[in-house]
């Protein structure tokens, strides 16, 4: 099975992710102790507009759910825990 995101979904995801990353940076700035041994990595990421997500750098979780009427797509931001429904209901 192949999971794809169309152009419209990519655009929505990009705009939403920017908002979520800004929120995640604010969360991290309020919760991460400057004495934390990884604090420098946090600051480096914040300075370029991204939350620190560790060595692997995963901040989004994709959930593709095939159904008889179509493919459901939900994306969750790992830090903010917010989700966006990118399901293309017009294709159902």
C-alpha positions, -999 to +999 in steps of 0.1 A: +000+000+000+013+035-009+004+065+013+006+099-005-001+135+003-014+157-024-003+193-032-032+208-013-026+187+018+011+195+017+003+233+016-021+230+046+004+208+065+033+233+059+012+262+072-001+243+102+034+229+111+048+264+112+022+274+138+028+242+158+065+247+157+061+282+171+039+269+199+064+241+206+092+265+209+072+286+234+064+254+254+101+244+254+113+279+264+089+278+294+098+242+305+134+234+296+159+243+324+189+263+311+210+239+332+198+210+311+229+194+294+211+196+260+200+232+264+225+244+238+208+222+212+174+236+221+187+272+216+203+263+183+170+249+170+150+278+184+172+303+166+164+287+132+127+284+140+123+248+150+117+231+184+144+207+195+132+172+188+163+151+198+188+134+176+162+118+154+144+150+148+108+137+147+081+162+153+051+149+133+032+116+135+012+106+104-018+084+107-031+070+074-063+050+079-076+032+049-114+027+048-138+014+022-148+050+013-113+065+012-081+073+030-082+092+063-051+113+071-045+128+106-012+144+115-002+150+151+026+173+164+046+154+189+053+184+212+020+203+211-001+172+208-024+191+184-037+174+153-049+184+119-073+164+097-059+164+061-084+139+048-095+148+013-132+143+018-140+155-017-125+123-030-150+101-011 
